[in-house]
Amino acid sequence: MKRKVVALLVCSSLAVSILGGCGQQKETSGNETKTETNKDTNKETNEESNNETKTEAVTSQEDTAKSSSETGKEEAAGTESKADGDIVEIFWQYPATSEVTEGFYRMEDALNEMMEKDIGVHVTFVPTDLMTSQQDATLMISSGEQLDVSLTAFTSVGNLVEDGLILPLDEYMEEYGSKIEPNWISGNYYDGKLYSLPSCVNKLYQTYGFNMKKEYCDKYGFEQDDNKIYTLEEIEKMFEIVKEGEGKDFYMMTPWNNTYEPLNYSYQEYDMLSGSFSAGVLMLNRSFEDTTIYNYFETEEYKKYCEMMYDWAAKGYIAPDAAVDTDFSNRAMEENYLGSFGYCEPESGMLTTNSTWGQDVVQFRTVDGFIRLNGGSNVNWNVPITSANPGKAVEAIAYVLTNNEAGTLIQYGFEGEEYEVVEDNGEYQVIKYLADDVTQLPYSNVYGLWGNRLTLPAVYPADIDLSKKWLDYENALPKSRYSPAMGYSFNASSVTTEIAAVETVMEQYCYSFNAGALDPEKALPEFNAALKSAGIDKIIAENQKQLDAWAASK
């Protein structure tokens, strides 16, 4: 059976260092012609859709997606009445990096062998870049394409709800999602309704810092201490040493220019209550008890951050074109980059794998473990309004979350092809990849976004009791390291116009501040003036009112 190879943008700086594998191909009776045709059609449609401008997509989203909501529900109801023996096809976004290879489709076929037998579902994955997944989904929904499972990455689901793009899932949970534990979805509600499901079952706590390629740690004698939280001044001293040794065209890190978070969350603790800075934050670095919502961009902390980035750029730690670099997500793996800021484990022995960018890394924590409202499940699955089978979509998500064989297949592949089992105690396993550079395997998946991470195999050299270590660390976190807003959800329906305007202003400035491309002395006052004109104070006031009412009702 002929397969298409789809080229995608590389997005590896967000990788959680969990890599995948591939499986045996299975011919699927009665569905192959439809699947192949749909794959070809989807690719052609996506290519045409991607030529449209973002403005056209937003207009189409408002005019088409909202009006098709009821139609989508009616179609879903009709489709779900199929006989038990029928196979239901689900189109599911798949976050990928680089090219989708032949091994990807063999993994898909192997997964379908299980899912068709167990729940009567045939999955057709729709490859997408992690950070553009919502834009891609919006284009598909706006054009009326069937999409049954879409991805929300690192932002609030509220915007998708208010724009009428996704369905509430409560009515499907008893029949199709009963295997999903209630604590897995406690942070997935909006305005009292369940609108998303977690991409994976994971620990709640978050720790952040600098991920440095081990070869440079060894070269310059940097030693990582598990018991230490490093200051950014200490990280900068390492940068200074490496810069002096490596020369002009060697850079320390690459900033994201499609997210707004300072140093990829590694700067300080805060809680974006709506999943976006546009509605304000709790300044957890100051207090885990204070429920005052702040405009983050007006704080002294943000000013200091912008000044630091401006200084780092002047010292050559950040590339001159970083703010406009369209291939930013691929930079960290290049030879002239030291590493990147992002997620870290609290102990070196708790790394799922210490291979990132095709080589070992050492993690220097700058933010200690804490739990925030939007941190436990900030990458989620949604069911779009164009889903033909919302109930079966929920069942498919639940299947991958709770079936270890399926989760292992998508995340790691088959034993003997991508990995070998090096330790097995009857309950947990440790696996080892069959290539030092996992991107050279027939199929690799760098995002740890599938299955129950607490029961899937750990990756060598991680200990076999990795999951126990994660849970022990999380259980030992004092309640003083929990956001006081756990359980709160912001209904932004009354300020959607202001949020759109504020997000536009943020897009104009934040990437450049992150890259040190703007002098904060001049640009920061302009930025904050533009935010106020766009209505950020009104959004924060509404958020504060709702948070105060929620806190009073507890």
C-alpha positions in Angstrom: 0.0 0.0 0.0 1.5 3.3 -1.1 2.1 5.9 1.6 2.6 9.6 1.5 5.5 11.3 3.3 4.5 14.6 4.7 7.1 17.3 5.4 6.6 19.3 8.6 8.4 22.2 10.4 10.9 20.9 12.9 10.0 21.8 16.5 12.5 20.2 18.9 13.2 22.8 21.5 9.9 22.0 23.2 10.7 18.3 23.3 10.3 16.6 26.6 13.0 14.1 25.7 10.6 11.1 25.3 11.0 9.4 22.1 9.0 6.8 20.2 9.1 3.8 17.9 7.2 2.1 15.1 5.2 -1.0 14.7 4.3 -3.8 12.3 2.0 -2.9 9.4 -1.5 -4.4 9.2 -3.8 -4.3 6.2 -7.2 -3.0 7.3 -10.1 -4.6 5.6 -12.9 -2.4 4.4 -11.2 0.9 5.4 -8.0 1.1 3.4 -9.3 2.8 0.3 -11.1 5.4 2.4 -8.1 6.0 4.6 -5.6 6.4 1.8 -8.0 8.7 -0.1 -8.5 10.8 3.0 -4.8 11.0 3.7 -4.2 12.3 0.2 -7.1 14.6 0.3 -6.2 15.9 3.7 -2.7 16.7 2.6 -3.9 18.6 -0.5 -6.6 20.5 1.4 -4.1 21.4 4.1 -1.6 22.7 1.6 -4.3 24.8 0.0 -5.6 26.1 3.3 -2.2 26.9 4.6 -1.8 29.4 1.7 -4.6 31.5 3.1 -3.7 34.3 5.4 -4.3 34.3 9.2 -6.8 37.0 8.8 -8.9 35.0 6.4 -8.7 32.0 8.7 -10.0 34.1 11.7 -12.8 35.5 9.5 -13.7 32.0 8.3 -13.5 30.8 11.9 -16.0 33.3 13.1 -18.4 33.0 10.1 -18.2 29.3 9.4 -17.1 27.5 12.5 -19.7 29.0 14.8 -22.5 28.5 12.3 -21.6 24.8 11.7 -21.6 23.9 15.4 -25.2 22.5 15.4 -24.7 20.8 12.1 -21.6 19.1 13.4 -23.6 17.9 16.5 -26.4 16.6 14.3 -24.0 14.7 12.0 -22.3 13.3 15.1 -25.6 12.0 16.5 -26.4 10.3 13.2 -23.0 8.7 12.8 -22.9 7.3 16.3 -26.0 5.3 15.7 -24.0 2.9 13.6 -24.2 -0.9 14.3 -21.7 -2.2 16.9 -19.8 -4.1 14.2 -19.0 -1.0 12.2 -15.5 0.6 12.3 -15.7 4.3 13.0 -12.9 6.5 11.5 -11.4 9.2 13.7 -9.1 12.0 12.4 -6.7 12.9 15.1 -4.0 15.6 15.2 -0.5 14.2 15.8 2.2 16.6 17.0 5.4 15.8 15.0 8.8 17.1 14.3 10.7 17.1 11.0 9.3 14.7 8.4 6.7 12.1 9.0 8.3 8.9 7.7 7.2 5.5 6.6 7.7 4.3 10.1 5.0 6.7 11.3 2.4 5.0 9.1 3.5 1.6 10.3 3.0 2.7 13.9 -0.5 4.0 12.9 -1.4 0.6 11.3 -0.2 -1.3 14.4 -2.3 1.0 16.6 -5.3 0.4 14.5 -4.9 -3.3 14.7 -5.5 -2.9 18.5 -8.2 -0.2 18.4 -10.4 -1.7 15.7 -10.5 -4.9 17.7 -11.0 -3.4 21.1 -13.2 -0.3 20.5 -14.2 -0.3 16.9 -12.2 2.8 16.0 -9.8 3.4 13.1 -7.5 6.3 13.6 -6.1 8.5 10.8 -3.5 10.8 12.3 -3.2 14.3 10.9 0.5 15.4 11.4 1.0 18.9 12.6 3.7 21.1 14.2 3.1 21.3 18.0 3.1 25.1 18.1 1.0 25.6 15.1 -1.5 22.8 15.8 -4.3 25.2 16.8 -3.9 27.3 13.6 -4.0 24.1 11.6 -7.0 22.8 13.4 -8.8 26.2 12.9 -8.2 26.0 9.2 -9.6 22.5 9.0 -12.7 23.4 11.1 -13.3 26.6 9.2 -13.3 24.7 5.9 -15.7 22.1 7.3 -13.2 19.2 7.3 -13.8 16.3 9.6 -11.4 16.6 12.6 -12.3 14.5 15.6 -9.4 15.2 18.0 -7.4 18.5 18.0 -4.7 19.8 20.2 -4.5 22.7 22.6 -0.8 23.5 23.4 0.4 25.8 26.2 -2.7 28.1 26.2 -6.2 28.3 27.5 -9.0 26.3 26.0 -11.3 29.3 26.7 -10.6 31.0 23.4 -11.6 27.9 21.5 -14.8 27.6 23.5 -15.7 31.3 23.0 -15.0 31.0 19.3 -17.3 28.0 19.1 -14.7 25.7 17.8 -14.9 22.7 20.2 -17.6 20.7 21.9 -18.3 20.1 25.6 -17.6 16.5 26.5 -19.6 16.0 29.7 -22.4 14.0 27.9 -19.9 11.5 26.5 -17.9 10.8 29.6 -20.1 8.1 31.3 -20.4 6.0 28.2 -17.1 6.6 26.4 -14.7 8.1 29.0 -15.5 6.2 32.2 -11.9 4.8 32.4 -10.5 8.4 32.7 -9.9 9.2 36.4 -11.6 12.3 37.7 -8.3 13.7 39.1 -6.8 13.6 35.6 -9.3 16.1 34.3 -9.7 18.4 37.3 -8.0 21.3 35.4 -9.8 20.8 32.1 -13.0 22.6 32.8 -14.2 26.0 31.4 -17.2 27.8 32.8 -18.2 24.6 34.6 -18.1 22.3 31.6 -15.5 19.8 30.5 -14.0 20.9 27.2 -10.7 19.0 27.0 -8.9 15.8 28.0 -5.2 15.5 29.0 -2.8 14.5 26.2 -1.1 12.2 28.8 -1.3 11.3 32.4 1.7 13.1 34.0 2.9 14.5 37.3 1.4 17.8 38.3 4.6 19.6 39.5 6.8 21.7 37.2 10.5 22.5 37.5 12.4 24.5 35.0 16.0 25.5 34.2 18.7 25.4 31.6 19.3 22.2 29.6 23.0 22.2 28.6 24.7 19.8 26.1 26.8 17.5 28.2 29.9 17.8 26.0 30.2 21.5 27.0 29.7 20.7 30.7 32.6 18.3 30.4 34.7 20.6 28.3 34.4 23.6 30.7 34.1 21.6 34.0 30.6 22.6 35.0 29.2 20.3 37.6 25.4 20.0 38.2 24.1 19.8 41.8 20.7 18.1 42.4 20.3 20.0 45.6 20.8 23.4 44.2 18.5 26.0 42.5 20.8 28.0 40.2 20.4 31.7 39.9 20.4 33.3 36.4 23.5 35.1 37.4 25.2 31.7 37.9 23.9 30.5 34.5 25.2 33.7 32.9 28.7 33.1 34.4 28.7 29.8 32.5 27.6 31.6 29.4 30.5 34.0 29.7 33.0 31.1 30.0 31.6 29.2 27.1 31.3 32.3 24.9 35.0 33.2 25.5 36.0 29.6 24.6 33.7 29.1 21.6 33.8 32.5 19.9 31.7 34.9 18.1 29.2 32.7 16.2 28.4 30.4 19.1 25.1 31.1 21.0 23.9 30.1 24.4 20.2 29.7 23.8 17.4 30.3 21.4 14.3 32.1 22.6 10.9 30.9 21.4 9.3 33.5 19.1 5.8 31.9 19.2 5.3 32.0 22.9 5.6 34.8 25.4 6.9 33.1 28.5 10.2 34.5 29.8 13.0 31.9 29.3 10.4 29.2 28.6 9.0 29.4 32.2 12.5 29.2 33.7 12.6 32.8 35.0 10.3 32.6 38.0 7.1 31.1 39.4 3.8 32.6 38.2 0.3 31.3 37.4 -1.4 32.4 34.1 -5.0 31.8 35.3 -6.4 31.8 31.8 -3.4 30.2 30.1 -2.4 33.6 28.7 -0.7 36.7 30.1 -3.6 38.7 28.6 -5.8 38.1 31.6 -3.0 38.7 34.2 -1.1 36.4 36.5 -0.6 35.5 40.1 3.0 36.4 41.1 3.8 33.1 42.9 7.5 34.1 43.2 6.3 36.7 45.6 3.7 34.7 47.5 1.7 31.5 47.0 -1.1 32.9 49.1 -1.8 36.2 47.4 -4.7 36.1 45.0 -4.1 39.5 43.5 -3.9 39.4 39.7 -1.2 41.5 38.2 -0.4 42.8 34.7 2.8 40.8 34.3 4.3 43.3 31.8 4.0 46.1 34.4 5.9 44.3 37.1 9.5 45.0 38.1 10.3 41.4 37.5 9.4 41.7 33.8 11.4 44.9 33.4 14.4 43.2 34.9 13.9 40.2 32.6 13.8 42.5 29.5 16.9 44.3 30.6 18.7 41.0 31.1 17.7 39.8 27.6 18.9 43.1 26.1 22.2 42.6 27.8 22.6 39.0 26.8 21.9 39.9 23.1 24.6 42.7 23.3 27.1 40.1 24.7 26.3 37.8 21.8 24.6 35.1 23.9 21.5 35.3 21.6 21.6 35.4 17.8 21.0 38.8 16.2 18.1 37.5 14.1 16.5 35.4 16.9 13.3 37.5 17.1 12.4 36.8 13.4 14.1 33.4 13.0 11.5 31.1 11.5 13.6 28.0 12.2 14.1 28.9 15.9 12.8 25.6 17.1 15.6 23.7 15.4 18.5 25.8 16.6 19.2 24.1 19.9 20.3 20.9 18.2 22.8 22.8 16.0 26.5 22.6 16.8 26.9 26.3 17.6 24.3 26.3 20.4 24.9 25.5 24.0 21.3 24.4 24.9 18.0 25.9 25.9 15.8 26.9 28.8 12.8 24.8 29.6 11.4 21.9 31.6 13.8 20.1 34.0 13.5 17.3 36.5 14.3 18.0 40.1 17.0 15.2 40.2 19.3 13.9 37.5 18.1 10.4 38.4 14.5 11.4 37.5 15.2 12.1 33.9 13.1 9.9 31.7 16.0 10.1 29.3 19.0 12.4 29.2 19.2 12.4 25.4 17.9 15.6 23.7 18.9 17.0 20.3 20.5 13.6 19.7 23.0 13.9 22.6 23.1 13.9 26.4 22.1 17.0 28.4 22.7 18.2 31.9 20.0 20.2 33.6 20.6 23.2 35.9 17.4 24.0 37.7 16.5 27.7 38.1 12.8 27.2 39.3 12.0 24.7 42.0 9.0 22.4 41.9 5.6 24.0 42.2 2.0 23.3 41.0 0.0 25.9 39.2 -3.5 26.0 37.7 -2.4 25.8 34.1 0.6 23.7 34.6 -0.7 20.2 35.2 -2.2 19.7 31.8 -1.2 22.5 29.5 -1.3 20.3 26.4 -4.7 18.8 25.9 -7.0 17.0 23.4 -10.2 18.7 22.3 -13.1 17.5 20.1 -13.9 20.0 17.4 -17.4 20.9 16.2 -16.6 19.2 12.9 -16.1 15.8 14.6 -18.4 13.2 13.0 -18.0 11.0 16.1 -17.4 12.9 19.3 -18.3 10.0 21.6 -15.9 7.6 19.8 -13.3 10.4 19.8 -13.5 10.5 23.6 -13.3 6.7 23.7 -10.2 6.8 21.5 -8.5 9.3 23.8 -9.4 7.3 26.9 -8.1 4.1 25.2 -4.6 5.6 24.6 -4.5 7.1 28.1 -5.4 3.8 29.8 -4.0 1.1 27.5 -0.3 0.8 28.2 0.4 -1.3 25.0 -1.1 1.5 22.9 0.7 4.3 24.8 4.0 2.4 24.5 3.5 1.9 20.8 2.9 5.5 20.0 5.6 6.8 22.4 8.3 4.2 21.9 7.4 1.7 19.1 8.2 -2.0 19.0 10.8 -3.9 21.0 13.6 -5.0 18.7 13.1 -2.2 16.2 13.4 1.1 18.1 14.3 -0.2 21.6 15.3 -3.1 23.8 14.1 -3.9 27.3 17.0 -3.6 29.7 15.1 -4.1 33.0 11.7 -5.5 33.9 10.5 -6.1 37.4 7.0 -7.4 36.4 5.4 -4.0 37.0 7.7 -1.5 35.3 10.3 -1.6 32.6 13.4 0.4 31.5 14.0 0.5 27.8 17.0 1.6 25.8 16.9 3.0 22.3 18.8 1.1 19.6 20.4 4.3 18.3 22.4 7.0 20.0 20.6 9.6 17.8 17.0 8.7 18.2 16.0 10.8 15.2 17.8 8.2 13.0 15.4 5.5 14.1 12.7 4.4 11.6 10.2 6.4 13.7 10.9 8.8 16.5 8.5 10.8 18.7 10.2 13.4 20.8 7.1 14.7 22.6 6.0 12.8 25.8 2.4 13.5 25.0 0.9 10.0 24.9 -0.4 7.5 27.4 0.1 7.3 31.2 3.6 8.5 31.8 3.4 7.1 35.3 3.1 3.5 34.0 4.9 3.6 30.6 8.5 2.3 30.5 11.2 4.6 31.6 14.1 5.3 29.2 17.7 4.3 30.1 19.6 5.5 32.1 16.5 6.3 34.2 15.8 4.1 37.2 13.0 1.5 37.0 11.3 3.2 40.0 11.2 6.6 38.1 7.4 6.8 38.5 7.7 6.3 42.3 10.3 9.0 42.5 8.1 11.4 40.6 5.1 10.7 42.9 7.2 10.8 46.0 8.6 14.2 45.0 5.2 15.5 44.2 3.7 14.2 47.5 6.5 15.8 49.4 5.9 19.2 47.9 4.5 21.4 50.6 1.1 23.0 50.0 2.9 26.3 50.2 4.2 25.5 46.7 0.6 25.2 45.2 -1.1 28.0 43.4 -4.0 29.3 45.5 -6.2 29.2 42.3 -6.3 25.5 41.9 -9.8 24.6 40.6 -10.6 28.0 39.3 -11.6 28.7 35.7 -12.0 32.1 34.0 -15.0 32.8 31.8 -13.7 35.3 29.3 -16.9 35.7 27.3 -17.5 39.3 28.3 -13.9 40.4 27.3 -13.2 38.4 24.1 -12.7 41.5 22.0 -10.2 43.0 24.5 -8.3 39.7 24.7 -7.9 39.5 20.9 -6.6 43.1 20.9 -4.2 42.5 23.8 -2.9 39.3 22.2 -2.2 41.2 19.1 -0.1 43.8 21.0 1.7 41.0 22.9 2.6 39.4 19.6 4.1 42.7 18.3 6.5 43.1 21.3 7.0 39.9 23.4 9.1 37.9 20.8 11.5 40.9 20.4 11.8 41.3 24.2 12.5 37.6 24.5 15.3 37.9 21.9 16.8 41.0 23.5 16.0 42.9 20.3 14.3 45.9 22.0 15.7 48.4 24.4 13.3 48.1 27.3 14.1 51.7 28.4 12.2 52.9 25.4 10.1 50.0 24.2 8.6 48.8 27.5 6.6 52.0 28.3 5.3 51.9 24.7 4.3 48.3 25.1 2.4 48.9 28.3 0.7 51.9 26.9 -0.5 49.8 23.9 -1.7 47.1 26.3 -3.8 49.5 28.3 -5.3 51.0 25.1 -6.2 47.5 24.0 -8.1 46.8 27.3 -5.8 44.7 29.5 -7.0 46.4 32.6 -10.6 45.6 31.8 -9.7 41.9 31.3 -7.7 41.7 34.5 -10.6 43.4 36.5 -13.1 40.8 35.2 -10.7 38.0 36.0 -10.1 39.4 39.5 -13.9 39.7 40.1 -14.5 36.1 39.1 -11.5 34.8 41.1 -12.6 36.7 44.3 -16.1 35.3 43.9 -14.7 31.8 43.4 -12.4 32.1 46.5 -15.3 33.4 48.6 -17.5 30.4 47.7 -14.9 27.8 48.7 
